[in-house]
Every structure is written in C-alpha cells, then in structure tokens.
Amino acid sequence: TVTGQVYLDMLQTSIFPAIRELFGDRRFYLQQDAAPPHYHRDVRTYLDDTLTLTYALRETIEASCAAITPDTLTAVVRSAVRRL
C-alpha cells in the first residue's frame, strides 16, 4: 500500500533523482492524479518546496493564451462551426 509517507520517500529517493538524471536542470512537468498519497500534507510541502510547477505552468499558459490573436480565435470558431 502506498501511503503519503511511502510516496514521499519514493519522490525523494527514486522519482526526482531519476527525473534529474534524465533532464538535468531543464524544465519538466509533474502531473499527478487524485490518489490520496498525492495530497498528503508532507508530500504537498515537499513538492511546494521543490517545484514551482503550479506558478510556472500558469505563467506559461497565460502567456500562450495572450499570444493568440483575435484572427486565430475567429478562425478556430469558424472551423468548429463548420465541423458541427
């Protein structure tokens, strides 16, 4: 059974070292599902201290959305209407 503490140990000793080995200091995204161990207080504290994922992802999404031109949005809507 994977408890919050077991998951935290996996993050610290296996998952993050493997990610760092593969990606070095390059940016990566970590996505979790709604499993209870993912929301354990110590896990969330560790991730908050280790990653700025939420903030970086939000900034990236906002910047990408801001870069979409009105012409592109119009074309997407027209295309969707045609397909419907």
ZIVEN-V765225 format. One record per backbone hydrogen bond with DSSP energy under -1.0 kcal/mol. NH is the residue of the N-H (numbers start at 1). CO is the residue of the C=O. If there is no record, write none. Layout:
<<NH,CO> <NH,CO>>
This chain:
<<7,3> <8,4> <9,5> <10,6> <11,7> <12,8> <13,9> <14,10> <15,10> <16,11> <18,14> <19,15> <20,16> <21,17> <22,18> <23,19> <24,20> <26,23> <38,35> <39,36> <40,37> <44,40> <45,41> <46,42> <47,43> <48,44> <49,45> <50,46> <51,47> <56,52> <57,53> <58,54> <59,55> <60,56> <61,57> <62,58> <63,59> <64,60> <65,61> <66,62> <67,63> <68,65> <73,69> <74,70> <75,71> <76,72> <77,73> <78,74> <79,75> <80,76> <81,77> <82,78> <83,79> <84,80>>
